[in-house]
Amino acid sequence: MNRLLQLGLLLTLVATVHAQVQHDFWPGRERVIPHVSGDEMWSGTYKNWKDSEAVKKSMAAGMMSRDINFKDFRWLEKSFDGELKVDMGREVFHRKSSNGRSCATCHGENGEKLKGWYATQPRFSAKANRVIVAATQISICAKEHLSEDWPENTRNNSLLDMYLAYLSDGRDVDIDVTSGPMKEAYEKGRDLFFKRTGHFHFACASCHTGVTTQSYLRGQRPSTFFGDAAHYPIYHFPYRLPGDDVEDIFTLQHQIKSCQMLSRMLPGVEGSRTLTAIEVFLKASANGYKMSIPTQEYNMSTGYLLRDGL
């Protein structure tokens, strides 16, 4: 084989590999920033929903739900059913285990020492030697201090997750991903979010960026990924994943896994490094946005049906 032919084959191989790499990722990774305001570069609607007052003004001006990036129908109203789950979580928080201890033993009556904590999660854990989500921290604490086995996708863990998130209601999400393990997790989560995979060759970004957002997809109303993580966990009845007993509560870990299954992707394990990295990316994309806990998947307001002509 002469040198010219060898060179030609090499260039063809390089071009094929390059095309495959480009095809494996949904476009746009390079444009994301770890702050909710980054949505302005994606949907151009950020000014319409940047806070609750902006949403109310947009609705009063007659904007359709899609013009508010679907942030209106989901987040403005607190969920009555979700409040019942908060009360149940408060009961678990104060319930004494077989060793006579409860979460309140370390963290104060009604979690007074944990107010604002959830808004800074996920975070690097020196004890676990990796970045972990709130549900994983709950599992670790339950085993070490209460002698209880409460994995991430179990009832007591989910109820506590909802209650601890409630203690940060109204706080701005503040995830530092500027350096170290948190930066690494953010970048990994970003790449996974934009990575095509599964039977449909979708990425998370396939539904939450570009032409799919601000549209109606088989009854779904997908918005961009900025800001939404500030409102998890959410009340989500009656849907749950097979084998789980989570009291109709969707933590962000549960939501990621659910979306993977619905998109025909191989579902991850809640609390794993992979799903944790995706949560870091989503939570950082909500930096600067106020938490609103508890809300639910679809609230009872039907005003958006009239505004959008449905």
Order of alpha helices (4+ residues) and beta strands (2+ residues): alpha-alpha-alpha-alpha-alpha-alpha-beta-beta-alpha-alpha-alpha-alpha-beta-beta-alpha-alpha-alpha
